[in-house]
Amino acid sequence: MRKILFLLLLCGINLFSASQEIHVSSIQHVVRWVSESNFPNYTWDLRVQEVMRNATSEALQKKFNTDAVFLPERVEYKYISGFGKASLYKPVNNSNGYNVSVLSWITRVTVGYAVLWKMEIMVQQNGKNIFFKETEHELEYFSASGYKNL
């Protein structure tokens, strides 16, 4: 009888200590109001997508202390040639674990020639936002002319 109680206790502890799963419903990359020749769609390359997916998985594992991360099959890409705004998709509620959406976008400022790289992440659990972060970096041109030489 003691062995059975010990096994039940051990199983119960194991269930409660199991880490939650993370379901990433979308990883988006948007280029807005800049030339695609300066900022080409690198996400068409499956190796680049794999690097983006792996980096996302590792960062989420570290942040939320979990091993199980389920990623979308591909990184979504969108080009907006004029006015418009990239918007972060709400995470799809797949489980009781963490549901995540990630947005990366490159845009020119409204006035001037500065180019910004913005990133956003939203994490929900049970339909409620538990984590949201956005960051912004100004990109510097890598050549004197400001254009990529092919």
MDAnalysis code that builds the backbone (N, CA, C; Angstrom):
import MDAnalysis as mda
import numpy as np

u = mda.Universe.empty(450, n_residues=150, atom_resindex=np.repeat(np.arange(150), 3), trajectory=True)
u.add_TopologyAttr("name", ["N", "CA", "C"] * 150)
u.add_TopologyAttr("resid", np.arange(1, 151))
u.add_TopologyAttr("resname", ["MET", "ARG", "LYS", "ILE", "LEU", "PHE", "LEU", "LEU", "LEU", "LEU", "CYS", "GLY", "ILE", "ASN", "LEU", "PHE", "SER", "ALA", "SER", "GLN", "GLU", "ILE", "HIS", "VAL", "SER", "SER", "ILE", "GLN", "HIS", "VAL", "VAL", "ARG", "TRP", "VAL", "SER", "GLU", "SER", "ASN", "PHE", "PRO", "ASN", "TYR", "THR", "TRP", "ASP", "LEU", "ARG", "VAL", "GLN", "GLU", "VAL", "MET", "ARG", "ASN", "ALA", "THR", "SER", "GLU", "ALA", "LEU", "GLN", "LYS", "LYS", "PHE", "ASN", "THR", "ASP", "ALA", "VAL", "PHE", "LEU", "PRO", "GLU", "ARG", "VAL", "GLU", "TYR", "LYS", "TYR", "ILE", "SER", "GLY", "PHE", "GLY", "LYS", "ALA", "SER", "LEU", "TYR", "LYS", "PRO", "VAL", "ASN", "ASN", "SER", "ASN", "GLY", "TYR", "ASN", "VAL", "SER", "VAL", "LEU", "SER", "TRP", "ILE", "THR", "ARG", "VAL", "THR", "VAL", "GLY", "TYR", "ALA", "VAL", "LEU", "TRP", "LYS", "MET", "GLU", "ILE", "MET", "VAL", "GLN", "GLN", "ASN", "GLY", "LYS", "ASN", "ILE", "PHE", "PHE", "LYS", "GLU", "THR", "GLU", "HIS", "GLU", "LEU", "GLU", "TYR", "PHE", "SER", "ALA", "SER", "GLY", "TYR", "LYS", "ASN", "LEU"])
u.atoms.positions = np.array([
    [0.817, -1.197, 0.000],
    [0.000, 0.000, 0.000],
    [0.863, 1.265, 0.000],
    [1.950, 1.240, 0.766],
    [2.831, 2.407, 0.804],
    [3.473, 2.655, -0.555],
    [3.807, 1.570, -1.254],
    [4.426, 1.711, -2.575],
    [3.459, 2.369, -3.552],
    [2.186, 2.001, -3.489],
    [1.180, 2.585, -4.381],
    [1.014, 4.065, -4.071],
    [0.918, 4.426, -2.797],
    [0.804, 5.838, -2.423],
    [2.032, 6.630, -2.848],
    [3.201, 6.025, -2.700],
    [4.436, 6.687, -3.116],
    [4.434, 6.926, -4.630],
    [4.014, 5.919, -5.402],
    [3.954, 6.075, -6.860],
    [2.937, 7.136, -7.262],
    [1.766, 7.157, -6.611],
    [0.766, 8.187, -6.905],
    [1.287, 9.577, -6.569],
    [1.958, 9.698, -5.447],
    [2.546, 10.976, -5.054],
    [3.605, 11.419, -6.058],
    [4.445, 10.481, -6.473],
    [5.491, 10.786, -7.444],
    [4.893, 11.223, -8.782],
    [3.851, 10.541, -9.241],
    [3.179, 10.911, -10.491],
    [2.520, 12.281, -10.366],
    [1.907, 12.547, -9.218],
    [1.271, 13.849, -9.000],
    [2.277, 14.982, -9.015],
    [3.411, 14.785, -8.383],
    [4.464, 15.807, -8.391],
    [4.968, 16.014, -9.803],
    [5.134, 14.941, -10.543],
    [5.619, 15.037, -11.922],
    [4.634, 15.810, -12.794],
    [3.330, 15.581, -12.621],
    [2.338, 16.302, -13.415],
    [2.349, 17.792, -13.107],
    [2.455, 18.151, -11.825],
    [2.431, 19.565, -11.462],
    [3.725, 20.290, -11.789],
    [4.823, 19.560, -11.860],
    [6.092, 20.216, -12.154],
    [6.401, 20.253, -13.644],
    [5.571, 19.615, -14.472],
    [5.813, 19.607, -15.917],
    [5.683, 21.025, -16.462],
    [6.587, 21.380, -17.332],
    [6.546, 22.715, -17.901],
    [5.432, 22.811, -18.937],
    [4.949, 23.996, -19.123],
    [3.861, 24.229, -20.064],
    [4.400, 24.263, -21.485],
    [3.522, 23.973, -22.426],
    [3.882, 24.035, -23.840],
    [3.718, 25.451, -24.358],
    [4.509, 25.777, -25.369],
    [4.395, 27.065, -26.046],
    [3.969, 26.791, -27.479],
    [2.893, 27.443, -27.909],
    [2.406, 27.327, -29.281],
    [2.565, 28.691, -29.952],
    [3.454, 28.774, -30.927],
    [3.658, 30.018, -31.674],
    [2.736, 29.954, -32.879],
    [1.728, 30.837, -32.908],
    [0.758, 30.778, -33.999],
    [1.236, 31.514, -35.239],
    [2.099, 32.535, -35.078],
    [2.610, 33.222, -36.270],
    [3.938, 33.909, -35.980],
    [4.798, 33.851, -36.997],
    [6.020, 34.646, -37.035],
    [5.927, 35.426, -38.340],
    [5.799, 36.738, -38.234],
    [5.605, 37.592, -39.403],
    [6.814, 38.500, -39.605],
    [7.129, 38.749, -40.874],
    [8.131, 39.758, -41.213],
    [7.523, 40.642, -42.296],
    [7.482, 41.953, -42.033],
    [6.856, 42.912, -42.940],
    [7.878, 43.975, -43.302],
    [7.920, 44.322, -44.592],
    [8.761, 45.419, -45.074],
    [7.804, 46.485, -45.595],
    [7.924, 47.714, -45.066],
    [6.986, 48.783, -45.406],
    [7.719, 50.052, -45.824],
    [7.341, 50.563, -46.950],
    [7.734, 51.885, -47.419],
    [9.244, 52.040, -47.592],
    [9.912, 50.948, -47.907],
    [11.314, 50.980, -48.292],
    [11.456, 50.121, -49.545],
    [12.522, 50.315, -50.254],
    [12.742, 49.557, -51.477],
    [13.110, 48.111, -51.160],
    [12.478, 47.184, -51.864],
    [12.809, 45.773, -51.661],
    [14.208, 45.455, -52.172],
    [14.763, 46.305, -53.035],
    [16.140, 46.064, -53.473],
    [17.122, 46.375, -52.330],
    [16.729, 47.279, -51.427],
    [17.566, 47.578, -50.262],
    [17.336, 46.577, -49.134],
    [16.123, 46.093, -49.011],
    [15.751, 45.154, -47.959],
    [15.018, 43.977, -48.600],
    [15.756, 43.117, -49.266],
    [15.107, 42.004, -49.982],
    [14.460, 41.004, -49.035],
    [13.587, 40.199, -49.594],
    [12.890, 39.178, -48.820],
    [13.819, 37.986, -48.609],
    [14.566, 38.027, -47.518],
    [15.458, 36.924, -47.200],
    [14.678, 35.718, -46.672],
    [13.441, 35.933, -46.262],
    [12.689, 34.839, -45.659],
    [12.275, 33.777, -46.668],
    [12.446, 34.030, -47.957],
    [12.147, 32.974, -48.937],
    [13.134, 31.828, -48.814],
    [14.321, 32.117, -48.303],
    [15.347, 31.094, -48.127],
    [14.992, 30.258, -46.888],
    [14.825, 28.957, -47.092],
    [14.420, 28.077, -45.992],
    [15.446, 28.034, -44.871],
    [16.723, 28.253, -45.197],
    [17.756, 28.268, -44.153],
    [17.575, 29.480, -43.240],
    [17.223, 30.624, -43.824],
    [16.978, 31.826, -43.029],
    [15.746, 31.616, -42.149],
    [14.698, 31.028, -42.710],
    [13.508, 30.742, -41.920],
    [13.842, 29.824, -40.745],
    [14.676, 28.826, -41.003],
    [15.041, 27.886, -39.944],
    [15.812, 28.597, -38.829],
    [16.703, 29.511, -39.201],
    [17.446, 30.283, -38.199],
    [16.485, 31.148, -37.381],
    [15.531, 31.794, -38.046],
    [14.555, 32.634, -37.344],
    [13.698, 31.789, -36.400],
    [13.258, 30.637, -36.864],
    [12.426, 29.762, -36.047],
    [13.218, 29.226, -34.843],
    [14.471, 28.824, -35.076],
    [15.299, 28.304, -33.976],
    [15.588, 29.380, -32.931],
    [15.909, 30.593, -33.389],
    [16.184, 31.688, -32.456],
    [14.935, 32.017, -31.629],
    [13.774, 32.008, -32.277],
    [12.522, 32.257, -31.565],
    [12.276, 31.173, -30.525],
    [12.473, 29.929, -30.922],
    [12.264, 28.800, -30.013],
    [13.194, 28.876, -28.805],
    [14.471, 29.139, -29.041],
    [15.441, 29.210, -27.949],
    [15.122, 30.354, -26.984],
    [14.752, 31.508, -27.532],
    [14.429, 32.656, -26.674],
    [13.190, 32.371, -25.820],
    [12.183, 31.737, -26.411],
    [10.969, 31.419, -25.653],
    [11.232, 30.352, -24.595],
    [12.048, 29.364, -24.937],
    [12.394, 28.329, -23.960],
    [13.098, 28.937, -22.754],
    [13.997, 29.852, -23.020],
    [14.752, 30.490, -21.935],
    [13.847, 31.394, -21.096],
    [13.002, 32.186, -21.760],
    [12.140, 33.140, -21.056],
    [11.099, 32.437, -20.186],
    [10.482, 31.371, -20.728],
    [9.379, 30.717, -20.021],
    [9.749, 29.363, -19.423],
    [11.045, 29.034, -19.452],
    [11.561, 27.827, -18.805],
    [10.767, 26.575, -19.203],
    [10.728, 26.314, -20.490],
    [10.000, 25.161, -20.996],
    [10.798, 24.485, -22.104],
    [10.454, 23.242, -22.389],
    [11.147, 22.493, -23.440],
    [10.310, 22.359, -24.706],
    [8.991, 22.374, -24.575],
    [8.105, 22.106, -25.705],
    [7.662, 23.398, -26.377],
    [8.204, 23.666, -27.565],
    [7.817, 24.840, -28.357],
    [7.352, 24.342, -29.711],
    [6.119, 24.691, -30.074],
    [5.556, 24.312, -31.365],
    [5.501, 25.555, -32.239],
    [6.189, 25.507, -33.378],
    [6.337, 26.657, -34.265],
    [5.501, 26.493, -35.526],
    [5.156, 27.612, -36.176],
    [4.473, 27.497, -37.466],
    [5.435, 26.932, -38.516],
    [4.876, 26.424, -39.596],
    [5.697, 25.802, -40.636],
    [6.583, 26.802, -41.366],
    [6.141, 28.057, -41.440],
    [6.917, 29.037, -42.197],
    [6.802, 30.422, -41.564],
    [7.728, 31.276, -41.968],
    [7.693, 32.683, -41.576],
    [6.884, 33.421, -42.641],
    [5.878, 34.152, -42.211],
    [5.037, 34.889, -43.150],
    [5.742, 36.181, -43.556],
    [5.629, 36.547, -44.845],
    [6.266, 37.759, -45.354],
    [5.217, 38.605, -46.060],
    [5.320, 39.922, -45.850],
    [4.414, 40.845, -46.524],
    [5.192, 42.099, -46.891],
    [4.939, 42.620, -48.097],
    [5.552, 43.871, -48.536],
    [4.453, 44.906, -48.691],
    [4.614, 46.055, -48.033],
    [3.667, 47.169, -48.135],
    [4.410, 48.299, -48.834],
    [3.996, 48.611, -50.052],
    [4.750, 49.589, -50.852],
    [4.494, 51.032, -50.441],
    [3.352, 51.333, -49.897],
    [3.046, 52.710, -49.538],
    [2.612, 52.825, -48.100],
    [1.526, 53.576, -47.900],
    [1.024, 53.755, -46.540],
    [0.360, 52.477, -46.062],
    [0.398, 52.284, -44.810],
    [-0.150, 51.087, -44.185],
    [0.679, 50.789, -42.959],
    [0.214, 49.853, -42.184],
    [0.932, 49.533, -40.960],
    [0.910, 48.032, -40.754],
    [2.029, 47.524, -40.332],
    [2.087, 46.110, -39.966],
    [1.386, 45.952, -38.631],
    [0.604, 44.889, -38.504],
    [-0.072, 44.661, -37.228],
    [0.155, 43.228, -36.769],
    [0.364, 43.108, -35.502],
    [0.623, 41.825, -34.876],
    [-0.677, 41.029, -34.803],
    [-0.654, 39.800, -35.304],
    [-1.811, 38.920, -35.181],
    [-1.956, 38.502, -33.724],
    [-3.193, 38.400, -33.264],
    [-3.410, 37.876, -31.911],
    [-3.070, 36.399, -31.920],
    [-2.445, 35.909, -30.861],
    [-2.136, 34.476, -30.800],
    [-3.409, 33.631, -30.820],
    [-3.352, 32.514, -31.509],
    [-4.472, 31.576, -31.540],
    [-4.418, 30.746, -30.265],
    [-5.545, 30.623, -29.593],
    [-5.595, 29.891, -28.331],
    [-5.640, 28.393, -28.626],
    [-4.456, 27.755, -28.675],
    [-4.358, 26.335, -28.990],
    [-4.380, 25.445, -27.762],
    [-4.010, 25.966, -26.634],
    [-3.869, 25.107, -25.462],
    [-3.967, 25.944, -24.198],
    [-3.856, 25.262, -23.068],
    [-3.804, 25.951, -21.780],
    [-2.417, 26.491, -21.500],
    [-1.461, 26.151, -22.363],
    [-0.100, 26.643, -22.211],
    [0.006, 28.069, -22.709],
    [1.177, 28.406, -23.197],
    [1.437, 29.748, -23.709],
    [1.139, 29.794, -25.204],
    [0.473, 30.851, -25.654],
    [0.175, 31.076, -27.069],
    [0.851, 32.378, -27.478],
    [1.624, 32.315, -28.568],
    [2.546, 33.409, -28.899],
    [2.374, 33.849, -30.347],
    [2.547, 35.160, -30.591],
    [2.678, 35.737, -31.927],
    [3.884, 36.663, -31.930],
    [4.619, 36.652, -33.057],
    [5.833, 37.456, -33.190],
    [5.741, 38.265, -34.480],
    [6.096, 39.547, -34.411],
    [6.098, 40.422, -35.585],
    [7.443, 41.140, -35.668],
    [8.042, 41.093, -36.843],
    [9.259, 41.844, -37.145],
    [8.934, 42.696, -38.362],
    [9.235, 43.994, -38.308],
    [8.981, 44.804, -39.495],
    [9.978, 45.929, -39.653],
    [10.286, 46.171, -40.915],
    [11.218, 47.239, -41.300],
    [10.395, 48.314, -41.984],
    [10.572, 49.557, -41.530],
    [9.782, 50.662, -42.074],
    [10.604, 51.937, -42.095],
    [10.283, 52.802, -43.034],
    [10.882, 54.138, -43.060],
    [10.027, 55.054, -42.205],
    [10.664, 55.996, -41.551],
    [9.908, 56.958, -40.743],
    [9.059, 57.818, -41.660],
    [7.999, 58.393, -41.107],
    [7.068, 59.188, -41.911],
    [7.741, 60.425, -42.491],
    [8.571, 61.097, -41.701],
    [9.274, 62.289, -42.163],
    [10.769, 62.008, -42.079],
    [11.438, 62.035, -43.195],
    [12.874, 61.785, -43.214],
    [13.206, 60.478, -43.908],
    [14.457, 60.080, -43.773],
    [14.928, 58.890, -44.466],
    [15.385, 57.780, -43.525],
    [15.204, 57.975, -42.255],
    [15.623, 56.946, -41.300],
    [14.798, 55.681, -41.518],
    [15.443, 54.546, -41.325],
    [14.770, 53.252, -41.450],
    [14.829, 52.563, -40.093],
    [13.669, 52.088, -39.646],
    [13.558, 51.454, -38.337],
    [13.245, 49.971, -38.485],
    [13.755, 49.200, -37.570],
    [13.401, 47.789, -37.466],
    [12.673, 47.642, -36.142],
    [11.416, 47.269, -36.207],
    [10.587, 47.136, -35.019],
    [10.233, 45.665, -34.823],
    [10.128, 45.281, -33.580],
    [9.729, 43.914, -33.253],
    [8.722, 43.954, -32.117],
    [7.760, 43.033, -32.196],
    [6.745, 42.904, -31.158],
    [6.518, 41.429, -30.875],
    [6.208, 41.125, -29.632],
    [5.828, 39.771, -29.245],
    [4.690, 39.868, -28.247],
    [3.713, 38.977, -28.415],
    [2.591, 38.902, -27.489],
    [2.450, 37.453, -27.042],
    [2.332, 37.254, -25.730],
    [2.151, 35.922, -25.166],
    [0.853, 35.943, -24.365],
    [0.008, 34.978, -24.658],
    [-1.255, 34.850, -23.935],
    [-1.325, 33.481, -23.270],
    [-2.051, 33.448, -22.175],
    [-2.345, 32.193, -21.498],
    [-3.796, 32.264, -21.054],
    [-4.564, 31.266, -21.432],
    [-6.005, 31.228, -21.144],
    [-6.709, 32.485, -21.664],
    [-6.281, 32.981, -22.839],
    [-6.916, 34.127, -23.474],
    [-6.536, 35.475, -22.897],
    [-5.639, 35.507, -21.931],
    [-5.232, 36.779, -21.312],
    [-3.777, 37.066, -21.631],
    [-3.484, 38.336, -21.905],
    [-2.102, 38.736, -22.159],
    [-1.298, 38.626, -20.872],
    [-0.214, 37.853, -20.951],
    [0.661, 37.750, -19.783],
    [2.021, 38.374, -20.057],
    [2.302, 38.647, -21.348],
    [3.584, 39.256, -21.705],
    [3.430, 39.965, -23.039],
    [3.909, 41.196, -23.111],
    [3.934, 41.949, -24.363],
    [5.176, 42.813, -24.346],
    [5.915, 42.774, -25.425],
    [7.129, 43.590, -25.495],
    [7.308, 44.065, -26.929],
    [7.734, 45.307, -27.065],
    [8.092, 45.826, -28.383],
    [9.412, 46.569, -28.256],
    [10.171, 46.510, -29.330],
    [11.458, 47.184, -29.356],
    [11.652, 47.799, -30.732],
    [12.526, 48.777, -30.796],
    [12.755, 49.506, -32.047],
    [14.235, 49.850, -32.151],
    [14.788, 49.644, -33.345],
    [16.186, 49.965, -33.612],
    [16.259, 50.743, -34.923],
    [17.121, 51.736, -34.965],
    [17.339, 52.439, -36.228],
    [18.439, 51.719, -36.990],
    [18.158, 51.415, -38.256],
    [19.131, 50.733, -39.100],
    [20.024, 51.759, -39.777],
    [21.279, 51.454, -39.892],
    [22.211, 52.329, -40.590],
    [22.540, 51.720, -41.940],
    [22.691, 52.575, -42.926],
    [23.052, 52.081, -44.255],
    [24.435, 51.467, -44.211],
    [24.621, 50.444, -45.027],
    [25.910, 49.770, -45.033],
    [26.814, 50.207, -46.164],
    [26.353, 51.175, -46.984],
    [27.219, 51.736, -48.013],
    [27.028, 53.250, -48.036],
    [27.988, 53.947, -48.592],
    [27.936, 55.414, -48.609],
    [26.737, 55.927, -49.388],
    [26.312, 55.206, -50.434],
    [25.203, 55.666, -51.250],
    [23.845, 55.338, -50.626],
    [23.833, 54.432, -49.655],
    [22.556, 54.061, -49.046],
    [21.822, 52.993, -49.812],
    [22.436, 52.461, -50.848],
    [21.792, 51.422, -51.647],
    [22.679, 50.206, -51.722],
    [22.046, 49.074, -51.831],
    [22.767, 47.815, -51.949],
    [23.319, 47.677, -53.368],
    [24.582, 47.331, -53.484],
    [25.173, 47.102, -54.794],
    [25.016, 45.636, -55.150],
    [24.479, 45.372, -56.334],
    [24.287, 43.982, -56.745],
    [25.431, 43.511, -57.611],
])
